Amino acid sequence: MLCEKVQALLPQSQGSPEGLPAKEAAHLGSCLQCQVHASQYASIASSLASMRHQVAPIDEAHLASVLEEYETLADVIPLNPRRRRLRKAISTGRAVTAVTAAAATVVAVKLLTKQRLAS
């Protein structure tokens, strides 16, 4: 069906008919169901674009507990003493992953509850 094809193309076009081939753009202009999907994608793209320069606050106590947990894991994993730099890099990478996951969680919760992020 044409609806399925249009809806599959909408994420790439961010809900805009300009990013679609002519036949699919014409269908989007006449199909209410596809217009709803396009509106949702456009809203998501707009929200993500507005958050590009916003910083999500991170709870310092939670961050400290996550970093402590990763340091504990790094101590448990036996590594060759000559690979201390690798061990430090692994710990740093895990910490960065934890901070990124925490920030992504905050953003997702804010989006789901439709709260504004702090500027």
C-alpha positions, 0 to 999 in steps of 0.5 A, spaced: 500 500 500 502 507 498 500 509 506 505 503 508 511 506 503 509 513 505 510 512 512 516 508 511 519 514 508 517 519 513 522 518 518 527 520 513 524 526 511 522 528 518 515 529 516 516 534 511 513 532 504 519 536 501 523 530 502 518 525 499 518 523 491 512 526 488 507 520 488 508 519 495 508 527 497 501 527 493 498 521 497 501 525 503 496 531 501 490 527 501 491 521 506 489 524 513 492 517 516 499 519 513 498 526 515 497 524 522 504 520 522 507 526 518 505 531 524 508 526 529 515 526 526 515 533 524 513 534 532 519 529 534 524 533 529 522 540 532 523 537 539 530 534 538 532 540 534 530 545 540 534 541 545 540 541 541 543 546 545 540 544 552 544 541 557 540 536 562 541 537 569 545 531 572 544 529 580 551 529 582 549 523 588 547 519 582 553 520 578 558 519 584 554 512 585 555 510 578 562 512 577 563 508 584 560 502 581 564 502 575 571 503 579 569 497 583 568 493 576 574 495 574 578 493 580 574 486 579 577 485 572 584 483 573 588 486 567 595 485 566 599 491 570 602 493 563 595 495 561 594 501 566 592 506 560 587 501 557 584 500 564 583 507 565 580 508 558 575 502 560 573 506 566 573 513 563 569 510 557 564 506 562 563 513 566 562 517 559 557 511 557 553 512 564 553 519 564 550 519 557 545 514 559 543 518 565 542 524 560 538 520 555 534 518 561 532 525 563 531 527 556 526 521 554 522 522 561 522 530 559 519 528 552 514 523 555 511 528 560 512 534 555 516 538 560 520 543 558 528 542 559 532 547 563 535 552 558 
